């Protein structure tokens, strides 16, 4: 099966020397949900922006492979990338209130997404916008087209962003934390909507999140990011059944387990914060927060295989335990 998106050794550096993304590799197949998970500051959003070539001024990217189907995204001019972006390659941004233009109506912004890439009239573009607003569960879509972003709730704005991303029937949809700042009920609605649209349209979905509950519900494959690297990559089933990297285990320990976690017991936590990685950094990025770090961790973080399709960056063997690592 050919991957819709293939990324190998993606790197992003900022003008101040920060290495935001350090050798990220992943694939997203048609109809698959691939979750990119990790704490804030791990490089998840920067990786997605690098794929879309929407990095901030002064940032540089490189990759051995950055391919959408048979198109080499590293070799595309900005003009050709702009033609692809929003058409077959679409993105739902993290905060719809800042992504939607407050000076234009919902209808104007959605119609532009279609007329920019297709030879259709504005009237037909508005009809398509109303159709998609209805499909994503917005009532009275015709009325909503005349409204401005500030007149909609956070949940409705997020649905508008999803509808806008679907205007040109994309083959790959990148969703950057699409449920951030939404209440639990609306989160569940948005996730059900994405699952339904994916089944209906056969979308390849790259879902960025820090919520492992969402990962368990949505993902077929998971890449765990830390300090700009993918530290563990596996199928969702394998990752939850046999987490191997200490960071992945730490993330899972932070999740309350229904029927097992007691109210009077504190949840797990990972001490410290994600480090700022400079150009001369070597070794494991997690070593300063890892209870099992050794001097060798400052020199190298080897890539190992826990099982077929299950890789991780760590010196510890696949079957390590806290007793063995001590």
N, C-alpha and C positions, 0 to 999 in steps of 0.2 A: 504494500500500500504506500502510495506517495504521500509525503507529509505536505499539508497545506502551508505550514510554517516550519522552517528548519533554521536553527541558530547554533553556531559552533564558535566557541572562544570569543564571545562578544565582550568588548571592553569599552568603558566610558571613563574619561578623565575630565575634571573641571580645571579651569584656569588657575585655581589656587593650589593645584597639585593633588587634590583628593581623587583617589581611585574609586569611583562610585560603583563601578561594575568591573569584575575581575574574572574574565574567562567563563561567562555563562554559556551553557549549551543546553538546548532542549528542542523537542519536536512536538508539533500539534497536528494530529490527524483529523481528517474530515469526520464530523459528528462527535468528536471527542471533547471532553472538558479537561483541560490541563490547568491545575491550580498552582500558582506561584505564591508561596506562603512564607511568612517571617515577620519579625518585629518592624516597626517603623524605623526607617533609616538603613534598612538592609540592602536597598538598591532595586526593589521590585518595580516601583513606578518608573525609575530611571531606565530600567531595562526595556519596559514597554514603550517609553518615549523614544528610545534609541531605535527600536523597530520601526516606529512611525516617522523617524527623522524629525522629531519635534523637540530636540534638546535645546536648552538655553544657549544664548550666544556665549561663545568662549569654550563650550564643551566640545570634546572630540570623541569620536567613536571609531572602533576598528573591529573587524571580525574575520575569521577564516571563512565562515559561511553565514550569510544572512539572506535567506531565500524564501520568497513567497511563490509556491508552485515552482515554476521554472524561471522565475524572474529574480535576478540578482539585485537585491535592494541596495547593496553597497555601490553598485555601478550606475544607478539611476540618477539622472539630473533632478534638481528640485522641481522642475516643470513636469517631468514624467512622474515623480513621486507624488506631486500634488494631484495629478490625474488619477492615481491609484488610491490615494488616501481619501477616505470618505465614500469610495465606490466599492471595490471588492475587499478592501481592507479598512475596517471601521473600528472606532474606539468609543467607549463610554467612560467619560472622565470622572474623577473621584468626587468632585463637588459641583453639582449642576448649577447652583446659583452663580458661581463664578465662571462657568463654562458657557452658559447662555448669555447672550447680549441683552442687557436691560433696556436698551433703546429700541429694540425691534420686537414685534409681536412673535408669538410662537409660530404662527402660520408663515410669516416671512422667513424665519430662520429655517424652518423645515423645508419650505419650497426651494430655498436656495441650495440646500443639500442635494436636491434632485436636478434642478435646472443646470447646475454647474457641471454635472456629469452625463446628463441625458438631453436629447433634443426634444423637449416637451414644453407645452405652454404652461404659464403660471397657473392657469385654472386647473389643468390636469395635475400639476404638482400639488396644489392645495387639496384636490380630491384624494390623492395618494396619502397626503399627510393626515387628513381626517380619517381615512381608512385605517391607517396604522395606529392612530391615537385610540381608535375604538378597539383594535386588536390587543393593545397593551392594557386595556381595562379602564380607559378614561371615558366617563359618561359625557354626553353632549359634546362630542369632539368638534363640531362646527363652531360652537361658541368658544371653545378653548383656543381655537386658531386666532381669534381676535384679541386674546388676552396677552399680557406681558408676564415675564417670568416671576416678578415679585407678587403677582396676583395668585400664584399657585403655591400649594404646600410643598414641602420637601419631597414627599412621596410622589406627587404628581410631576414635579420637575424631573425626578429620576426616571419616571415612565416616559416623559417627553424625550429625554436624552436617549433612551433605548429605542423609541420610535424613530428618532432622527437618524440614529446609527443604522437602522434597517431600511432607510428610504431607497437605497440602491441595491438591495438584496446582496449584502456582503457575503463572502465565503469564510472570512475570518473576523471574529469579533473579539476585541480586547476589552475586558471589563475591569477597570481599576477601582477596586473596593466599592462596588455599586450600591452597597447597603450602609455605607458610612453615615452616621448621624441620624439614621432612621430608627423608629421604634420597632420593637420585635415583630409586631403584627405586620407592619409594612415590609420589613425585611423578608419575612416568609412569603409575602405576595410577590415581591420582586424576584426572589429566587425561583418560585414556581413558574413565574412568567418566563424567565430565561430558559428554564428546562423545557417548557412547552414550545417556545420558539425554536429552540435548538432541534428538538425532535421534528418539528414541522418543516423547518427549512434546511436541515442537515448542516447546521453551522459548526465550524470549528471554533471553540471558545477557549480563550486564555483568560482565566479568572484570577485576579490578584486580590489577596486577602490576608489578614492576620488572624482570622477566626478559623480554628481547626474544626469547629462544629459545621461551618459552611463547607469546608473541605470534605468532611466525612459524608455530607449529604450530596455534594455536587460532582466530585472529581472522579475521573477514571485513572488519571496519573497526577503525581504531585512532585514538584521541585521545591525543596526547602532552601531558602536563601538566608545567608548570614554574612555581613560585612562584604557585600558585593559578589559573593560566590554562591554557587549551588552546592551546599554541603551534603545533601542527600537527595536522591531521585529514585522513585519507585512507583509502582502502581499504588493506588489508594489502599487497596486491601492489604498489600504487603507492608506498607508504611505503618498502618495502625496495628497490624499483627506483630511486626518485628521491627520497631524503630531502632536504628543502629547508631546514628551519630548522637553524641551527648546533648547537642543543642535540640535535636528533634525530641529526644526523651524529656528534656527540660520543658519544652513547649507542651507536650502531652500531659506532663505532671501538673500543669497549671489549670487543667480543665476539670471541673467538678463532674463526678460520675454519679448519675442518678442511682440511688439505692445503695451506693458504696461510700460516697463522701459524707462525712458527718458535719453537722452545722457548727459544732464547737471546735472543729479542727481547721487550722489555716490551710489555704490552698498552697500548692507548690509555687515557687517563684525562682527566677534566675537572677542572681545578684549582678549589679553593674549595669553598664549601658553598652550599646553597639559602638565600637571604636571608630575613629576617623582614620582611614587607611591612606598612607602616603605612598609615593612612588617607590620607596626603598623597603617597603614592608615585606617580610618573609615569614614563612611558617603558617601556623593555624591562627586564623583571626579570632577564634573563640577561646584561645588558651587562657586569657586573663580572667575569664568567667567560668572556666571549667574546673570542676573538682578533681578531675583525673589528669590534669596537665602534667607533663614531664619536660625536662630540659630539651629533649629532641623536638618538642612541639614548636619551639622557637625557630627551628630550622626548616622543617618540612611538614606538610600535611598530605600524605600519600593518598592517591585515589585507589579505593579497594572495592571489591565486589562481594556483597553479602549473599547475592543470589542472581540468577539471570534477570537482567533488567533492573536490578537494585544495586545502586552504586552510592558510595559515600566517601567523604574526605576526612580521614582520621587515621592515627597510628594504631588504634585499638582494633583487635580482631573482631570479626562479625558476631561472635558468640560471647563477647566480653560481658562481665557483670561488675557490679560495684566492688565486690571482693577481689576480683582478679585485677582490676585497674588500680587498686589502692597501693 
